[in-house]
Amino acid sequence: MRAFFEGIQWFFENIMFIPHNFLRKLELSSWFGANIINWILMIVCAVAMLYWIKQLKLHEQNNEENQDTTAHSFLK
């Protein structure tokens, strides 16, 4: 049983953490390069938020937004 768990340990430390080890070594030479994934995710989230706000504004201009407090059955 011990060999099974050591096999899992070996798999994660030597195989699954290869990208993390690469980013850890890259951080010593380039902080921006090591954090490129974070920058990409922030840009994706910002674009998604702008799209969502645009769609909310579009629905409000078309009077499709139901802002009545009784719009939900649990608020009656």
N, CA, C and O atoms as CSV, one atom per row, in Angstrom:
chain,resi,resn,atom,element,x,y,z
A,1,MET,N,N,0.825,-1.200,0.000
A,1,MET,CA,C,0.000,0.000,0.000
A,1,MET,C,C,0.867,1.261,0.000
A,1,MET,O,O,0.520,2.271,-0.613
A,2,ARG,N,N,1.993,1.181,0.695
A,2,ARG,CA,C,2.882,2.328,0.756
A,2,ARG,C,C,3.430,2.661,-0.636
A,2,ARG,O,O,3.570,3.832,-0.990
A,3,ALA,N,N,3.736,1.633,-1.412
A,3,ALA,CA,C,4.268,1.852,-2.759
A,3,ALA,C,C,3.245,2.556,-3.642
A,3,ALA,O,O,3.613,3.348,-4.509
A,4,PHE,N,N,1.972,2.271,-3.426
A,4,PHE,CA,C,0.911,2.927,-4.196
A,4,PHE,C,C,0.927,4.438,-3.954
A,4,PHE,O,O,0.886,5.221,-4.903
A,5,PHE,N,N,0.986,4.844,-2.695
A,5,PHE,CA,C,0.988,6.267,-2.374
A,5,PHE,C,C,2.296,6.938,-2.790
A,5,PHE,O,O,2.294,8.103,-3.190
A,6,GLU,N,N,3.404,6.219,-2.700
A,6,GLU,CA,C,4.652,6.776,-3.191
A,6,GLU,C,C,4.631,6.919,-4.709
A,6,GLU,O,O,5.249,7.832,-5.258
A,7,GLY,N,N,3.927,6.025,-5.381
A,7,GLY,CA,C,3.753,6.162,-6.822
A,7,GLY,C,C,2.942,7.395,-7.179
A,7,GLY,O,O,3.257,8.098,-8.138
A,8,ILE,N,N,1.903,7.654,-6.411
A,8,ILE,CA,C,1.103,8.865,-6.621
A,8,ILE,C,C,1.967,10.100,-6.372
A,8,ILE,O,O,1.911,11.066,-7.133
A,9,GLN,N,N,2.766,10.063,-5.306
A,9,GLN,CA,C,3.660,11.180,-5.000
A,9,GLN,C,C,4.634,11.415,-6.147
A,9,GLN,O,O,4.820,12.553,-6.577
A,10,TRP,N,N,5.254,10.358,-6.645
A,10,TRP,CA,C,6.209,10.476,-7.737
A,10,TRP,C,C,5.537,11.068,-8.974
A,10,TRP,O,O,6.099,11.939,-9.638
A,11,PHE,N,N,4.323,10.584,-9.279
A,11,PHE,CA,C,3.611,11.056,-10.463
A,11,PHE,C,C,3.354,12.555,-10.384
A,11,PHE,O,O,3.601,13.277,-11.351
A,12,PHE,N,N,2.867,13.025,-9.260
A,12,PHE,CA,C,2.551,14.452,-9.155
A,12,PHE,C,C,3.808,15.309,-9.081
A,12,PHE,O,O,3.856,16.372,-9.698
A,13,GLU,N,N,4.828,14.876,-8.341
A,13,GLU,CA,C,6.036,15.688,-8.216
A,13,GLU,C,C,6.843,15.734,-9.505
A,13,GLU,O,O,7.410,16.775,-9.837
A,14,ASN,N,N,6.906,14.632,-10.235
A,14,ASN,CA,C,7.784,14.564,-11.400
A,14,ASN,C,C,7.073,14.781,-12.736
A,14,ASN,O,O,7.729,15.120,-13.721
A,15,ILE,N,N,5.786,14.601,-12.799
A,15,ILE,CA,C,5.063,14.730,-14.062
A,15,ILE,C,C,4.119,15.930,-14.044
A,15,ILE,O,O,4.219,16.814,-14.894
A,16,MET,N,N,3.208,15.959,-13.083
A,16,MET,CA,C,2.153,16.978,-13.077
A,16,MET,C,C,2.656,18.375,-12.725
A,16,MET,O,O,2.035,19.361,-13.122
A,17,PHE,N,N,3.766,18.487,-11.989
A,17,PHE,CA,C,4.264,19.798,-11.584
A,17,PHE,C,C,5.308,20.357,-12.538
A,17,PHE,O,O,5.948,21.358,-12.217
A,18,ILE,N,N,5.499,19.747,-13.693
A,18,ILE,CA,C,6.484,20.252,-14.659
A,18,ILE,C,C,6.182,21.696,-15.062
A,18,ILE,O,O,7.103,22.513,-15.072
A,19,PRO,N,N,4.924,22.053,-15.398
A,19,PRO,CA,C,4.662,23.466,-15.739
A,19,PRO,C,C,4.912,24.405,-14.563
A,19,PRO,O,O,5.410,25.514,-14.758
A,20,HIS,N,N,4.576,23.982,-13.354
A,20,HIS,CA,C,4.791,24.840,-12.186
A,20,HIS,C,C,6.281,25.035,-11.916
A,20,HIS,O,O,6.717,26.139,-11.589
A,21,ASN,N,N,7.053,23.971,-12.054
A,21,ASN,CA,C,8.504,24.096,-11.871
A,21,ASN,C,C,9.108,25.018,-12.921
A,21,ASN,O,O,10.011,25.798,-12.617
A,22,PHE,N,N,8.618,24.934,-14.150
A,22,PHE,CA,C,9.100,25.829,-15.208
A,22,PHE,C,C,8.808,27.283,-14.866
A,22,PHE,O,O,9.677,28.142,-15.013
A,23,LEU,N,N,7.584,27.566,-14.409
A,23,LEU,CA,C,7.227,28.943,-14.056
A,23,LEU,C,C,8.026,29.429,-12.848
A,23,LEU,O,O,8.390,30.602,-12.774
A,24,ARG,N,N,8.300,28.530,-11.902
A,24,ARG,CA,C,9.088,28.911,-10.730
A,24,ARG,C,C,10.504,29.304,-11.143
A,24,ARG,O,O,11.044,30.283,-10.629
A,25,LYS,N,N,11.108,28.561,-12.057
A,25,LYS,CA,C,12.452,28.901,-12.533
A,25,LYS,C,C,12.437,30.145,-13.405
A,25,LYS,O,O,13.387,30.927,-13.390
A,26,LEU,N,N,11.365,30.332,-14.163
A,26,LEU,CA,C,11.253,31.504,-15.033
A,26,LEU,C,C,11.111,32.786,-14.232
A,26,LEU,O,O,11.537,33.849,-14.685
A,27,GLU,N,N,10.515,32.701,-13.043
A,27,GLU,CA,C,10.307,33.894,-12.232
A,27,GLU,C,C,11.627,34.542,-11.832
A,27,GLU,O,O,11.682,35.758,-11.646
A,28,LEU,N,N,12.676,33.764,-11.697
A,28,LEU,CA,C,13.976,34.323,-11.315
A,28,LEU,C,C,14.554,35.224,-12.394
A,28,LEU,O,O,15.329,36.134,-12.100
A,29,SER,N,N,14.177,34.972,-13.647
A,29,SER,CA,C,14.712,35.795,-14.735
A,29,SER,C,C,13.698,36.799,-15.277
A,29,SER,O,O,14.084,37.865,-15.755
A,30,SER,N,N,12.406,36.474,-15.208
A,30,SER,CA,C,11.391,37.369,-15.763
A,30,SER,C,C,10.091,37.244,-14.974
A,30,SER,O,O,9.373,36.250,-15.085
A,31,TRP,N,N,9.804,38.262,-14.182
A,31,TRP,CA,C,8.574,38.242,-13.397
A,31,TRP,C,C,7.348,38.284,-14.303
A,31,TRP,O,O,6.386,37.552,-14.072
A,32,PHE,N,N,7.373,39.123,-15.323
A,32,PHE,CA,C,6.242,39.239,-16.240
A,32,PHE,C,C,6.015,37.942,-17.004
A,32,PHE,O,O,4.871,37.548,-17.227
A,33,GLY,N,N,7.081,37.284,-17.402
A,33,GLY,CA,C,6.947,36.022,-18.111
A,33,GLY,C,C,6.336,34.939,-17.244
A,33,GLY,O,O,5.530,34.138,-17.716
A,34,ALA,N,N,6.722,34.912,-15.967
A,34,ALA,CA,C,6.198,33.902,-15.062
A,34,ALA,C,C,4.725,34.143,-14.744
A,34,ALA,O,O,3.997,33.204,-14.421
A,35,ASN,N,N,4.292,35.379,-14.832
A,35,ASN,CA,C,2.905,35.705,-14.498
A,35,ASN,C,C,2.036,35.932,-15.725
A,35,ASN,O,O,0.975,36.546,-15.617
A,36,ILE,N,N,2.455,35.459,-16.875
A,36,ILE,CA,C,1.698,35.657,-18.111
A,36,ILE,C,C,0.319,35.013,-18.025
A,36,ILE,O,O,-0.643,35.545,-18.579
A,37,ILE,N,N,0.210,33.893,-17.351
A,37,ILE,CA,C,-1.095,33.229,-17.207
A,37,ILE,C,C,-2.047,34.133,-16.430
A,37,ILE,O,O,-3.219,34.255,-16.790
A,38,ASN,N,N,-1.555,34.761,-15.375
A,38,ASN,CA,C,-2.397,35.676,-14.602
A,38,ASN,C,C,-2.849,36.864,-15.444
A,38,ASN,O,O,-4.005,37.279,-15.373
A,39,TRP,N,N,-1.927,37.411,-16.244
A,39,TRP,CA,C,-2.279,38.547,-17.105
A,39,TRP,C,C,-3.343,38.148,-18.123
A,39,TRP,O,O,-4.282,38.904,-18.376
A,40,ILE,N,N,-3.194,36.968,-18.702
A,40,ILE,CA,C,-4.183,36.500,-19.687
A,40,ILE,C,C,-5.540,36.320,-19.029
A,40,ILE,O,O,-6.554,36.721,-19.601
A,41,LEU,N,N,-5.584,35.728,-17.844
A,41,LEU,CA,C,-6.861,35.533,-17.154
A,41,LEU,C,C,-7.503,36.864,-16.765
A,41,LEU,O,O,-8.724,37.000,-16.827
A,42,MET,N,N,-6.698,37.838,-16.367
A,42,MET,CA,C,-7.261,39.153,-16.036
A,42,MET,C,C,-7.860,39.820,-17.264
A,42,MET,O,O,-8.917,40.446,-17.180
A,43,ILE,N,N,-7.193,39.690,-18.399
A,43,ILE,CA,C,-7.719,40.276,-19.640
A,43,ILE,C,C,-9.015,39.586,-20.050
A,43,ILE,O,O,-9.973,40.252,-20.442
A,44,VAL,N,N,-9.052,38.263,-19.962
A,44,VAL,CA,C,-10.269,37.514,-20.316
A,44,VAL,C,C,-11.421,37.929,-19.407
A,44,VAL,O,O,-12.536,38.140,-19.884
A,45,CYS,N,N,-11.170,38.046,-18.116
A,45,CYS,CA,C,-12.233,38.456,-17.187
A,45,CYS,C,C,-12.702,39.883,-17.459
A,45,CYS,O,O,-13.898,40.164,-17.371
A,46,ALA,N,N,-11.789,40.778,-17.783
A,46,ALA,CA,C,-12.167,42.157,-18.084
A,46,ALA,C,C,-13.030,42.224,-19.339
A,46,ALA,O,O,-14.018,42.958,-19.372
A,47,VAL,N,N,-12.667,41.466,-20.371
A,47,VAL,CA,C,-13.457,41.444,-21.607
A,47,VAL,C,C,-14.836,40.847,-21.342
A,47,VAL,O,O,-15.836,41.352,-21.852
A,48,ALA,N,N,-14.899,39.776,-20.549
A,48,ALA,CA,C,-16.189,39.164,-20.225
A,48,ALA,C,C,-17.067,40.128,-19.432
A,48,ALA,O,O,-18.275,40.191,-19.663
A,49,MET,N,N,-16.483,40.875,-18.508
A,49,MET,CA,C,-17.258,41.829,-17.722
A,49,MET,C,C,-17.779,42.963,-18.600
A,49,MET,O,O,-18.924,43.387,-18.448
A,50,LEU,N,N,-16.948,43.457,-19.518
A,50,LEU,CA,C,-17.408,44.508,-20.426
A,50,LEU,C,C,-18.542,44.011,-21.334
A,50,LEU,O,O,-19.502,44.740,-21.582
A,51,TYR,N,N,-18.431,42.790,-21.820
A,51,TYR,CA,C,-19.495,42.205,-22.648
A,51,TYR,C,C,-20.788,42.077,-21.852
A,51,TYR,O,O,-21.867,42.381,-22.360
A,52,TRP,N,N,-20.680,41.626,-20.603
A,52,TRP,CA,C,-21.860,41.450,-19.757
A,52,TRP,C,C,-22.535,42.795,-19.495
A,52,TRP,O,O,-23.760,42.899,-19.565
A,53,ILE,N,N,-21.752,43.812,-19.196
A,53,ILE,CA,C,-22.312,45.140,-18.943
A,53,ILE,C,C,-22.971,45.684,-20.205
A,53,ILE,O,O,-24.029,46.309,-20.131
A,54,LYS,N,N,-22.358,45.454,-21.358
A,54,LYS,CA,C,-22.953,45.898,-22.630
A,54,LYS,C,C,-24.299,45.220,-22.869
A,54,LYS,O,O,-25.254,45.867,-23.300
A,55,GLN,N,N,-24.378,43.922,-22.590
A,55,GLN,CA,C,-25.637,43.206,-22.779
A,55,GLN,C,C,-26.703,43.688,-21.793
A,55,GLN,O,O,-27.872,43.805,-22.163
A,56,LEU,N,N,-26.321,43.967,-20.554
A,56,LEU,CA,C,-27.279,44.504,-19.585
A,56,LEU,C,C,-27.819,45.850,-20.041
A,56,LEU,O,O,-29.017,46.110,-19.929
A,57,LYS,N,N,-26.946,46.703,-20.552
A,57,LYS,CA,C,-27.368,48.021,-21.038
A,57,LYS,C,C,-28.295,47.873,-22.242
A,57,LYS,O,O,-29.275,48.608,-22.362
A,58,LEU,N,N,-27.992,46.927,-23.135
A,58,LEU,CA,C,-28.816,46.687,-24.316
A,58,LEU,C,C,-30.222,46.237,-23.924
A,58,LEU,O,O,-31.208,46.710,-24.490
A,59,HIS,N,N,-30.312,45.328,-22.962
A,59,HIS,CA,C,-31.629,44.862,-22.518
A,59,HIS,C,C,-32.401,45.972,-21.799
A,59,HIS,O,O,-33.625,46.051,-21.906
A,60,GLU,N,N,-31.693,46.815,-21.078
A,60,GLU,CA,C,-32.368,47.917,-20.390
A,60,GLU,C,C,-32.900,48.937,-21.389
A,60,GLU,O,O,-33.982,49.488,-21.184
A,61,GLN,N,N,-32.167,49.198,-22.458
A,61,GLN,CA,C,-32.622,50.146,-23.473
A,61,GLN,C,C,-33.828,49.613,-24.244
A,61,GLN,O,O,-34.655,50.405,-24.696
A,62,ASN,N,N,-33.951,48.313,-24.406
A,62,ASN,CA,C,-35.081,47.702,-25.105
A,62,ASN,C,C,-36.264,47.440,-24.182
A,62,ASN,O,O,-37.259,46.845,-24.597
A,63,ASN,N,N,-36.157,47.881,-22.933
A,63,ASN,CA,C,-37.201,47.677,-21.917
A,63,ASN,C,C,-37.538,46.196,-21.741
A,63,ASN,O,O,-38.695,45.846,-21.504
A,64,GLU,N,N,-36.546,45.338,-21.854
A,64,GLU,CA,C,-36.730,43.915,-21.629
A,64,GLU,C,C,-36.413,43.529,-20.192
A,64,GLU,O,O,-36.620,42.384,-19.787
A,65,GLU,N,N,-35.919,44.475,-19.436
A,65,GLU,CA,C,-35.520,44.205,-18.056
A,65,GLU,C,C,-36.731,44.369,-17.146
A,65,GLU,O,O,-37.368,45.422,-17.127
A,66,ASN,N,N,-37.042,43.314,-16.391
A,66,ASN,CA,C,-38.149,43.372,-15.443
A,66,ASN,C,C,-37.571,43.701,-14.075
A,66,ASN,O,O,-36.997,42.841,-13.407
A,67,GLN,N,N,-37.733,44.983,-13.660
A,67,GLN,CA,C,-37.159,45.418,-12.397
A,67,GLN,C,C,-38.206,45.517,-11.302
A,67,GLN,O,O,-37.972,46.161,-10.279
A,68,ASP,N,N,-39.341,44.899,-11.497
A,68,ASP,CA,C,-40.390,44.871,-10.478
A,68,ASP,C,C,-39.941,43.956,-9.344
A,68,ASP,O,O,-39.352,42.900,-9.575
A,69,THR,N,N,-40.230,44.382,-8.113
A,69,THR,CA,C,-39.794,43.576,-6.971
A,69,THR,C,C,-40.534,42.266,-6.862
A,69,THR,O,O,-40.090,41.368,-6.147
A,70,THR,N,N,-41.660,42.130,-7.558
A,70,THR,CA,C,-42.407,40.867,-7.532
A,70,THR,C,C,-42.069,39.994,-8.723
A,70,THR,O,O,-42.819,39.075,-9.053
A,71,ALA,N,N,-40.952,40.268,-9.369
A,71,ALA,CA,C,-40.548,39.474,-10.524
A,71,ALA,C,C,-40.228,38.046,-10.106
A,71,ALA,O,O,-40.373,37.117,-10.901
A,72,HIS,N,N,-39.798,37.868,-8.876
A,72,HIS,CA,C,-39.500,36.525,-8.366
A,72,HIS,C,C,-40.592,36.091,-7.400
A,72,HIS,O,O,-41.088,36.886,-6.602
A,73,SER,N,N,-40.951,34.842,-7.484
A,73,SER,CA,C,-42.069,34.363,-6.682
A,73,SER,C,C,-41.768,34.449,-5.187
A,73,SER,O,O,-42.695,34.627,-4.397
A,74,PHE,N,N,-40.529,34.331,-4.779
A,74,PHE,CA,C,-40.222,34.359,-3.340
A,74,PHE,C,C,-40.232,35.764,-2.763
A,74,PHE,O,O,-40.091,35.914,-1.549
A,75,LEU,N,N,-40.394,36.808,-3.584
A,75,LEU,CA,C,-40.450,38.177,-3.105
A,75,LEU,C,C,-41.870,38.685,-2.916
A,75,LEU,O,O,-42.061,39.830,-2.506
A,76,LYS,N,N,-42.863,37.867,-3.202
A,76,LYS,CA,C,-44.259,38.307,-3.087
A,76,LYS,C,C,-44.696,38.448,-1.667
A,76,LYS,O,O,-45.844,38.810,-1.408
